[in-house]
């Protein structure tokens, strides 16, 4: 039962057999580029990831094997709320995080609860009074909740193996160390504008020696890379990637994780829903803050859009569909209005992250000149060696999906393509 079936993976990720078949190329292209960010994410957010994983695991361990359906739903509700709080980037206890004092007090109140407690405390007024951009920091994606719900058992036992908060189970500890001197980025894009950019490429994002103040052993790059993105719970090579290394057969960790996931109801419990975004006071999938305001997006419009998306062939999806476009616009407007709650404007964006410096060289490097060099290809596509190196994953992701459209393009537009090509020749 360690490796979940492809059908389970499809359900967890919010798809259908039809949808996955139609969009197989996109799954194969997108999955590696997303999965490659998992080790960096774990290394950066390990304090809150480990805290919520351990809190879930200790409740699962205390949960009776022969529990009723209603009792299991209470455990799953606790897990879903814990997943939400683990997904909020700024719900960080580390000093210098901005919310450290309030997050630490809340985490301490959770840590002091008995393992039989399946009700998270309500978030204090500090969070319910957030407005504008700060309230927007409470928004998380549904896919993040799914991932945490699927991985809590694995991550909780990893934290235990590392000796996280050993002997301090009712304390937080992580508030005693500082946030990294840079914010979290994806492909060089600054996603935490209130924190410094990671300027030095010599900085090792995985080297976090300060974590030893709260655990016995280093969280190493090898740890996060071998566990990411799903600890081997998906079939190897599914959607063109490796899903991490499974726990060794016969090991205590493998036994514990299997038992934990069985109690949680995985793989069926952890799955993407029709609601793309969540917030603390929605009172639906997540209910840790009052007063409840409902989902960020219109539930009827979202359901309608999902039904269309999951039943639309790829060739039709590539054409403009006013019905889908209208639904998407309504959903986006609803989410933005709910998220900002009256904010007047976003903060100014930072300047360009990179500077492109072109070159006028045209030489090619092949015996007869047929094959142009990689350097020439980089210049033709508007890049620089620095840019291609930094954005290698994006090049590898985007190039095949774009190139695969070339035959269709030529076949459809051949009359004008052939005419202008002959005129030039």
Secondary structure, DSSP 4 states (H G I P E B T S, - for coil): --SPPHHHHHHHTT--HHHHHHTHHHHHHHHHHHHTTHHHHHHHHHHHHHHHHHHHHHHHHHS-TT--HHHHHHHHHHHHHHHHHHH-TT---SBTSSSHHHHHHHHHHHHTS-TT---PPPPPHHHHT--HHHHHTT-EEHHHHHHHHHHHHHHHHHHHHTTTTTT-TTS--GGGSBPPSS--EETTEES-TTS-----TTS-TT--GGGGGS-SS---HHHHHHHTTTTT-SPTTGGGS---PPPPTT-HHHHHHHHHHHHHTTTTSS---S--EE-TT-SSS--SSSS----SS-HHHHHHHHHHHTT--HHHHTS--HHHHHHHHHHHHHHHHHHHTT---PPPPP--S------------SSSS-SPPHHHHHHHTT--HHHHHHTHHHHHHHHHHHHTTHHHHHHHHHHHHHHHHHHH-
